[in-house]
């Protein structure tokens, strides 16, 4: 006999125990958020304020072909993650990271990594590479910029190490946790406000995500904490940073410039600052409609170029990310006279530009399987590895953000980060030889 109470109890338990940060779950949810939110909103209520506002900005309405392509992408992504299992491979990888940290080494590793991070931050500030919308083109185009971009991740890495050790010590009731509590939250404050005043929403979100993932896997899971954090990010932090940018850069909402800054419609401002900013409908629509010739892997081969020697060694090394501006103008996402802004074709768009619908199907199947390997290799829910969680937290951010960008530079960057993280792991677990 069907028991309604038992049924809803099971549903509640599944929701509470839902692992948002499991790579398969979070990638599927983010896919829906950036690609499917507008079509879904149109289907549910075509007259809603959100739909009217988005369409008023010139966003195209999805046709059935585009809907089928996007549906194929998420189905193959899910299939790759769900049905491909590499237990032996992932078990071997996990054993590499499943080693206890050496207490004496943790502080020195953290101190070195965080010091390098502070040094890079100072270089950015002094050379005009700090503010998100007013970077020095000379600095950005310099020979050492790619190296600086890679070392930017030393801040999140140091923060992840600090939080991981703090929560670990707290969990085992080691009194030394108090020291690491101070260290971790001090590093958090520095990273957060550095991101805030840089006018980069991505840099603001990074320390929050690091904290949530580390606490989620090292200490305890909290569905409510994630919901609250998500609400604050989308409906408080993102509109706040946009308001801050608006006052400085005379953003589109600025009716009366300067001291008389006003917002036409608060609801519209919040929508555009949060959900509207991650909506990739226009990009994906233009890619599908305006791609007349497939690249057949040409843009994907940039992965190997990006892995090559840095620009200060290879002087004529192509600037991989520069193609984002050319792409934006070619596909009419950016205005023809905009030579500064860079946009990515998205993971689905990049696959389509190379191999069409076949590229979407096989590519998303591959990435689904790869996400499974990454998660199972770094996260074991019954036997947590501190190094595994630290690496995973950094990877998670890059992978999820990478859904909006070109495939080659994102994954080349992940390979470079992995090498750095492996070296740090070695020194974190290294024991002194007697």
C-alpha positions as CSV (number, residue, x, y, z in Angstrom):
1,X,0.0,0.0,0.0
2,X,1.3,3.4,-1.0
3,X,2.2,5.5,2.0
4,X,2.4,9.2,1.2
5,X,4.3,10.1,4.3
6,X,7.1,7.6,3.7
7,X,7.3,8.6,0.1
8,X,7.8,12.3,0.9
9,X,10.2,11.4,3.7
10,X,12.4,9.6,1.1
11,X,12.2,12.5,-1.2
12,X,13.2,14.9,1.6
13,X,16.2,12.6,2.5
14,X,17.4,12.5,-1.1
15,X,17.2,16.3,-1.3
16,X,19.1,16.8,2.0
17,X,21.7,14.2,1.0
18,X,22.1,15.5,-2.5
19,X,25.8,16.1,-3.2
20,X,25.7,19.4,-5.0
21,X,29.5,19.5,-5.4
22,X,29.8,16.0,-7.0
23,X,31.1,16.9,-10.4
24,X,28.4,15.1,-12.3
25,X,25.6,16.8,-10.4
26,X,27.0,20.3,-10.4
27,X,28.0,20.1,-14.1
28,X,24.4,19.0,-15.1
29,X,22.9,21.8,-12.9
30,X,25.2,24.4,-14.3
31,X,24.5,23.2,-17.9
32,X,20.8,23.7,-17.3
33,X,21.4,27.1,-15.7
34,X,23.4,28.6,-18.6
35,X,21.8,26.9,-21.5
36,X,18.3,25.8,-20.5
37,X,17.0,28.5,-18.2
38,X,15.6,30.8,-20.9
39,X,14.0,28.0,-23.0
40,X,12.5,26.5,-19.8
41,X,11.2,29.9,-18.7
42,X,9.6,30.5,-22.2
43,X,7.8,27.1,-22.0
44,X,6.6,27.7,-18.4
45,X,5.5,31.3,-18.7
46,X,6.4,33.2,-21.9
47,X,4.9,36.4,-20.4
48,X,7.0,36.4,-17.2
49,X,9.1,39.4,-16.4
50,X,12.3,37.5,-16.7
51,X,11.5,36.3,-20.3
52,X,10.3,39.8,-21.4
53,X,13.4,41.4,-20.0
54,X,15.9,39.0,-21.5
55,X,14.1,39.1,-24.9
56,X,14.1,42.9,-24.7
57,X,17.9,42.8,-24.7
58,X,17.9,41.3,-28.1
59,X,18.2,37.7,-27.0
60,X,17.0,35.2,-29.7
61,X,14.2,32.8,-29.1
62,X,15.3,29.2,-29.3
63,X,14.0,27.1,-32.2
64,X,13.5,23.3,-32.0
65,X,16.9,22.5,-33.7
66,X,18.8,24.4,-31.1
67,X,16.8,22.8,-28.3
68,X,17.5,19.3,-29.7
69,X,21.3,20.1,-29.9
70,X,21.4,21.3,-26.3
71,X,19.3,18.4,-25.1
72,X,21.7,16.0,-26.8
73,X,24.6,17.7,-25.0
74,X,23.2,17.2,-21.6
75,X,22.0,13.7,-22.2
76,X,25.4,12.6,-23.5
77,X,27.1,14.4,-20.6
78,X,24.9,12.5,-18.2
79,X,25.4,9.2,-20.0
80,X,29.2,9.6,-19.9
81,X,29.2,10.3,-16.2
82,X,26.7,7.7,-15.3
83,X,27.7,4.6,-17.3
84,X,31.4,4.9,-17.6
85,X,33.2,3.4,-14.6
86,X,37.0,3.2,-14.2
87,X,37.3,1.8,-10.7
88,X,40.8,0.3,-11.0
89,X,42.1,3.5,-12.6
90,X,40.5,5.9,-10.1
91,X,41.5,3.6,-7.1
92,X,45.1,3.9,-8.1
93,X,44.9,7.6,-8.4
94,X,43.2,8.0,-5.1
95,X,45.9,5.9,-3.3
96,X,48.4,8.5,-4.5
97,X,46.6,11.3,-2.7
98,X,45.4,9.2,0.3
99,X,48.4,10.1,2.6
100,X,48.4,12.0,5.8
101,X,49.9,15.5,5.8
102,X,53.0,16.2,7.8
103,X,52.1,18.9,10.3
104,X,55.5,20.4,10.2
105,X,55.3,20.8,6.5
106,X,51.8,22.2,6.1
107,X,52.6,25.7,7.5
108,X,55.7,26.1,5.4
109,X,53.9,25.0,2.2
110,X,51.0,27.3,3.0
111,X,53.4,30.2,3.8
112,X,55.4,29.8,0.6
113,X,52.3,29.5,-1.6
114,X,50.5,32.4,0.0
115,X,53.6,34.6,-0.1
116,X,53.9,34.0,-3.9
117,X,50.2,34.8,-4.2
118,X,50.6,38.1,-2.4
119,X,53.7,38.9,-4.6
120,X,51.6,38.3,-7.7
121,X,48.8,40.5,-6.4
122,X,51.2,43.4,-5.8
123,X,52.6,43.0,-9.4
124,X,49.1,43.2,-10.8
125,X,48.2,46.3,-8.8
126,X,51.5,48.1,-9.7
127,X,51.3,47.2,-13.4
128,X,47.7,48.0,-14.2
129,X,46.5,44.4,-14.2
130,X,44.2,44.5,-11.3
131,X,40.9,46.1,-12.2
132,X,38.7,43.8,-14.2
133,X,37.5,46.4,-16.8
134,X,40.6,48.6,-17.0
135,X,43.6,46.4,-17.4
136,X,46.7,47.7,-19.0
137,X,46.9,46.2,-22.5
138,X,50.7,46.3,-22.4
139,X,50.7,44.3,-19.2
140,X,48.1,41.8,-20.4
141,X,50.0,41.3,-23.6
142,X,53.4,40.9,-21.9
143,X,55.7,37.8,-22.1
144,X,55.1,36.9,-18.4
145,X,51.3,37.4,-18.3
146,X,50.5,33.7,-18.8
147,X,52.8,32.8,-16.0
148,X,51.2,35.4,-13.8
149,X,47.8,34.1,-14.7
150,X,48.8,30.6,-13.6
151,X,50.3,31.9,-10.4
152,X,47.1,33.7,-9.6
153,X,45.7,30.4,-8.5
154,X,48.2,30.2,-5.7
155,X,45.7,32.3,-3.6
156,X,42.9,29.8,-3.9
157,X,45.3,26.9,-3.4
158,X,46.7,28.4,-0.2
159,X,43.2,29.1,1.0
160,X,42.2,25.5,0.2
161,X,45.2,24.1,2.2
162,X,44.4,26.4,5.1
163,X,40.7,25.5,5.3
164,X,41.4,21.8,4.7
165,X,43.8,21.6,7.6
166,X,41.6,23.7,9.9
167,X,38.5,21.6,9.4
168,X,40.6,18.4,9.7
169,X,42.1,19.4,13.0
170,X,38.8,20.6,14.3
171,X,37.1,17.3,13.3
172,X,39.7,15.2,15.2
173,X,39.5,17.7,18.2
174,X,43.2,18.8,17.9
175,X,43.6,22.1,19.7
176,X,46.0,23.3,17.0
177,X,42.9,24.0,14.9
178,X,42.6,27.4,16.6
179,X,45.8,28.6,14.9
180,X,44.6,27.4,11.5
181,X,41.2,28.9,12.1
182,X,42.9,32.3,12.3
183,X,45.1,31.6,9.3
184,X,42.3,30.3,7.1
185,X,39.8,33.1,7.8
186,X,42.5,35.8,7.4
187,X,43.4,34.3,4.0
188,X,39.7,34.2,3.1
189,X,39.2,37.9,4.0
190,X,42.3,38.9,1.8
191,X,41.1,36.8,-1.2
192,X,37.5,38.0,-0.9
193,X,38.2,41.7,-0.8
194,X,40.9,41.5,-3.4
195,X,38.3,39.9,-5.7
196,X,35.6,42.5,-4.7
197,X,37.6,45.6,-5.4
198,X,39.0,44.1,-8.7
199,X,35.4,44.3,-10.0
200,X,35.5,40.6,-11.0
201,X,32.5,38.5,-9.9
202,X,34.5,35.4,-10.6
203,X,37.3,36.3,-8.2
204,X,34.7,37.1,-5.5
205,X,33.0,33.7,-5.8
206,X,36.3,31.7,-5.7
207,X,37.0,31.9,-2.0
208,X,33.4,31.2,-1.1
209,X,33.3,28.1,-3.3
210,X,36.7,26.9,-1.8
211,X,35.3,27.3,1.7
212,X,32.1,25.4,0.8
213,X,33.7,22.5,-0.9
214,X,36.4,22.0,1.7
215,X,34.0,22.1,4.6
216,X,31.5,19.9,2.6
217,X,34.0,17.0,2.2
218,X,36.4,17.4,5.1
219,X,34.0,18.3,8.0
220,X,30.3,18.0,7.2
221,X,27.8,18.4,4.5
222,X,25.1,21.1,4.7
223,X,22.5,21.4,2.0
224,X,21.1,24.5,3.7
225,X,24.5,26.2,3.8
226,X,24.9,25.8,0.0
227,X,21.4,27.1,-0.6
228,X,22.1,30.2,1.5
229,X,25.5,30.8,-0.1
230,X,23.9,30.4,-3.6
231,X,21.2,33.0,-2.7
232,X,23.8,35.5,-1.4
233,X,26.1,35.0,-4.4
234,X,23.3,35.5,-7.0
235,X,21.0,38.0,-5.4
236,X,23.3,40.0,-3.1
237,X,27.0,39.8,-4.1
238,X,26.6,39.9,-7.9
239,X,24.1,42.8,-8.0
240,X,26.3,44.7,-5.4
241,X,29.5,44.3,-7.6
242,X,27.5,45.4,-10.7
243,X,26.2,48.4,-8.8
244,X,29.8,49.2,-7.8
245,X,30.9,48.9,-11.4
246,X,28.0,50.9,-12.6
247,X,29.0,53.9,-10.6
248,X,32.6,53.8,-11.9
249,X,32.0,52.9,-15.5
250,X,28.7,54.5,-16.2
251,X,27.0,51.2,-16.8
252,X,23.8,50.9,-18.9
253,X,21.6,51.5,-15.8
254,X,23.1,54.9,-15.2
255,X,20.4,57.4,-16.1
256,X,22.0,60.4,-14.5
257,X,25.8,60.0,-14.3
258,X,27.8,60.7,-11.2
259,X,26.2,61.5,-7.9
260,X,22.7,61.2,-9.4
261,X,23.2,57.5,-10.2
262,X,19.8,55.7,-10.2
263,X,18.5,52.3,-11.3
264,X,15.5,52.2,-13.5
265,X,14.0,49.0,-12.2
266,X,15.5,47.2,-9.2
267,X,14.1,43.9,-10.3
268,X,15.5,44.2,-13.7
269,X,18.9,45.1,-12.3
270,X,18.9,42.1,-10.0
271,X,17.9,39.8,-12.8
272,X,20.5,41.0,-15.2
273,X,23.2,41.1,-12.5
274,X,22.5,37.5,-11.5
275,X,20.8,35.0,-13.8
276,X,21.0,37.3,-16.8
277,X,24.8,37.4,-16.6
278,X,25.3,33.7,-16.9
279,X,22.7,33.2,-19.6
280,X,24.6,31.9,-22.6
281,X,21.6,31.7,-25.0
282,X,22.8,34.5,-27.4
283,X,26.2,33.0,-27.7
284,X,25.0,29.4,-28.4
285,X,22.3,30.7,-30.8
286,X,24.8,32.7,-32.8
287,X,27.3,29.8,-32.9
288,X,24.6,27.4,-34.2
289,X,23.3,29.8,-36.7
290,X,26.4,31.4,-38.1
291,X,28.9,28.5,-38.2
292,X,29.2,27.9,-42.0
293,X,32.4,25.8,-41.9
294,X,33.6,23.4,-39.3
295,X,37.1,23.7,-37.8
296,X,37.6,19.9,-37.6
297,X,39.7,20.1,-34.4
298,X,41.7,23.2,-35.2
299,X,40.7,25.1,-32.1
300,X,41.0,22.0,-29.9
301,X,44.7,21.6,-31.0
302,X,45.4,24.9,-29.2
303,X,45.5,22.6,-26.1
304,X,48.9,21.4,-27.1
305,X,50.2,24.9,-28.0
306,X,49.0,26.2,-24.6
307,X,51.0,23.4,-22.9
308,X,54.1,24.5,-24.7
309,X,56.9,26.6,-23.2
310,X,55.9,30.0,-21.7
311,X,56.0,33.1,-23.8
312,X,59.2,34.4,-22.2
313,X,60.9,31.3,-23.6
314,X,58.8,30.8,-26.8
315,X,58.7,34.5,-27.9
316,X,56.3,33.9,-30.8
317,X,53.9,31.6,-28.9
318,X,50.4,32.3,-30.1
319,X,48.0,34.0,-27.7
320,X,45.3,31.4,-27.3
321,X,42.8,33.5,-25.4
322,X,43.1,36.3,-27.9
323,X,40.7,34.4,-30.1
324,X,37.9,35.2,-27.7
325,X,37.6,38.8,-29.0
326,X,37.9,37.8,-32.7
327,X,35.2,35.1,-32.1
328,X,32.9,37.6,-30.3
329,X,33.0,40.0,-33.2
330,X,32.8,37.4,-35.9
331,X,29.7,35.8,-34.4
332,X,28.1,39.3,-33.7
333,X,28.1,38.8,-29.9
334,X,30.3,41.9,-29.5
335,X,30.1,45.1,-31.5
336,X,32.5,45.4,-34.5
337,X,34.5,48.2,-32.8
338,X,35.1,46.2,-29.5
339,X,38.7,45.0,-29.6
340,X,39.1,44.5,-25.8
341,X,36.3,42.2,-24.5
342,X,36.8,38.5,-24.8
343,X,34.0,35.9,-24.8
344,X,34.1,32.2,-25.1
345,X,32.0,30.0,-27.4
346,X,31.0,27.7,-24.5
347,X,31.9,24.1,-24.3
348,X,28.9,23.1,-26.5
349,X,29.6,25.8,-29.0
350,X,33.3,24.9,-29.3
351,X,32.4,21.3,-29.9
352,X,29.8,22.3,-32.5
353,X,32.2,24.7,-34.3
354,X,34.6,21.8,-34.7
355,X,32.5,18.8,-35.6
356,X,28.8,19.8,-35.5
357,X,26.2,17.7,-33.7
358,X,28.6,14.7,-33.8
359,X,31.1,16.8,-31.9
360,X,28.5,17.7,-29.3
361,X,27.4,14.1,-28.8
362,X,30.9,12.5,-28.6
363,X,32.5,15.4,-26.9
364,X,30.0,15.7,-24.1
365,X,30.1,11.9,-23.7
366,X,33.9,12.1,-23.3
367,X,33.7,15.0,-20.8
368,X,31.0,13.1,-18.7
369,X,33.4,10.1,-18.4
370,X,36.3,12.4,-17.6
371,X,34.3,14.1,-14.9
372,X,33.6,10.7,-13.3
373,X,37.3,9.8,-13.4
374,X,38.3,13.2,-11.8
375,X,35.7,12.9,-9.0
376,X,36.3,9.3,-8.1
377,X,40.1,9.8,-8.2
378,X,40.0,12.7,-5.8
379,X,37.0,12.2,-3.6
380,X,36.2,9.1,-1.5
381,X,33.2,9.8,0.7
382,X,34.2,7.1,3.2
383,X,37.9,7.9,3.4
384,X,38.6,11.6,2.6
385,X,42.0,12.6,1.4
386,X,43.0,16.2,2.3
387,X,45.2,16.6,-0.9
388,X,42.4,15.1,-3.0
389,X,39.9,17.6,-1.6
390,X,42.3,20.6,-2.1
391,X,42.9,19.5,-5.8
392,X,39.2,18.9,-6.3
393,X,38.1,22.3,-5.0
394,X,40.4,24.1,-7.5
395,X,39.5,21.7,-10.4
396,X,35.8,22.1,-9.6
397,X,35.9,25.9,-10.1
398,X,37.9,25.7,-13.3
399,X,35.7,23.0,-14.8
400,X,32.4,24.6,-14.0
401,X,33.5,28.0,-15.2
402,X,35.0,26.3,-18.2
403,X,31.5,25.5,-19.5
404,X,31.4,29.2,-20.7
405,X,34.8,29.2,-22.3
406,X,36.9,27.6,-25.0
407,X,37.9,24.0,-24.3
408,X,41.6,24.2,-25.1
409,X,42.9,26.9,-22.7
410,X,40.7,25.7,-19.9
411,X,42.0,22.1,-19.9
412,X,45.6,23.1,-20.7
413,X,45.4,25.3,-17.6
414,X,44.0,22.4,-15.6
415,X,47.0,20.2,-16.6
416,X,49.4,22.9,-15.5
417,X,47.6,23.3,-12.2
418,X,47.6,19.6,-11.7
419,X,51.4,19.5,-12.0
420,X,51.8,22.3,-9.4
421,X,49.3,20.6,-7.1
422,X,51.1,17.3,-7.4
423,X,54.4,19.0,-6.3
424,X,52.7,20.6,-3.4
425,X,51.1,17.3,-2.4
426,X,54.6,15.7,-2.3
427,X,55.9,18.4,0.1
428,X,52.7,18.3,2.3
429,X,53.1,14.5,2.9
430,X,56.9,14.3,2.9
431,X,58.5,12.8,6.0
432,X,61.9,13.6,7.3
433,X,64.5,10.9,6.8
434,X,66.4,9.9,9.9
